[in-house]
Amino acid sequence: MRKNVTGALLQLSLLVIGIPVVYLVAVPFGLTAKSLLPPLGLLAGLIVSGVMVKRTNQPVSGPLTGWLVFGVCLALAFAF
């Protein structure tokens, strides 16, 4: 599979998996700082992945970095 297609699928999977996870994690907490971490993490992950693709010219490293940012924000939400 070409790297462009793999990068696009990783980016799409971040959206498809990230949005339900954000709702499942954020809604039970109510409106607190803890509940804002997952949505902000998803947004930051999407932005970072787009920036990384443009700067490195490696289509796969950007979405993987976006997944990493999203995962760290989810971990922080559960750690507090």
C-alpha positions in Angstrom: 0.0 0.0 0.0 1.3 3.5 -0.8 2.4 5.7 2.0 -0.2 8.4 1.1 -3.0 6.0 1.3 -1.7 4.6 4.7 -1.4 8.1 6.1 -4.9 9.1 4.9 -6.4 5.9 6.5 -4.6 6.6 9.8 -5.9 10.2 9.8 -9.4 9.0 9.0 -9.3 6.4 11.7 -8.2 9.0 14.2 -11.5 10.8 13.4 -13.7 7.7 13.3 -12.3 6.3 16.5 -11.6 9.6 18.3 -15.0 11.1 18.1 -16.9 8.3 19.9 -14.1 8.0 22.4 -14.3 11.7 23.2 -18.0 11.3 23.9 -17.6 8.2 26.0 -14.9 9.8 28.1 -16.1 13.4 28.3 -19.8 13.1 28.9 -19.7 11.2 32.2 -17.4 13.8 33.8 -19.7 16.7 33.1 -18.2 20.1 32.1 -14.8 20.1 33.9 -11.2 20.5 32.9 -11.0 16.7 32.9 -13.8 16.5 30.4 -12.2 19.0 28.1 -8.9 17.1 27.7 -10.1 14.4 25.3 -11.8 16.8 22.8 -8.8 19.2 22.9 -6.5 16.2 22.5 -8.4 15.1 19.4 -8.3 18.6 17.9 -4.6 18.9 18.8 -3.8 15.5 17.4 -5.5 16.4 14.1 -3.6 19.7 13.9 -0.3 18.2 14.8 -0.7 15.4 12.3 -1.4 17.9 9.5 1.6 20.0 10.4 3.9 17.0 10.7 2.9 15.8 7.2 3.7 19.1 5.7 7.0 19.5 7.4 8.5 16.0 7.2 7.1 14.9 3.8 6.4 11.5 5.4 2.7 10.8 5.2 2.7 8.2 7.9 4.6 10.0 10.7 2.1 12.8 10.9 -1.0 10.7 11.8 1.0 8.5 14.1 2.1 11.7 16.0 -1.5 12.7 16.1 -2.5 9.4 17.6 0.3 9.9 20.2 -1.0 13.3 21.2 -4.6 12.0 21.4 -3.5 9.1 23.5 -1.5 11.3 25.9 -4.5 13.6 26.4 -6.7 10.5 27.1 -4.2 9.2 29.6 -4.1 12.6 31.3 -7.9 12.7 31.5 -7.9 9.3 33.4 -4.9 10.2 35.5 -6.5 13.1 37.4 
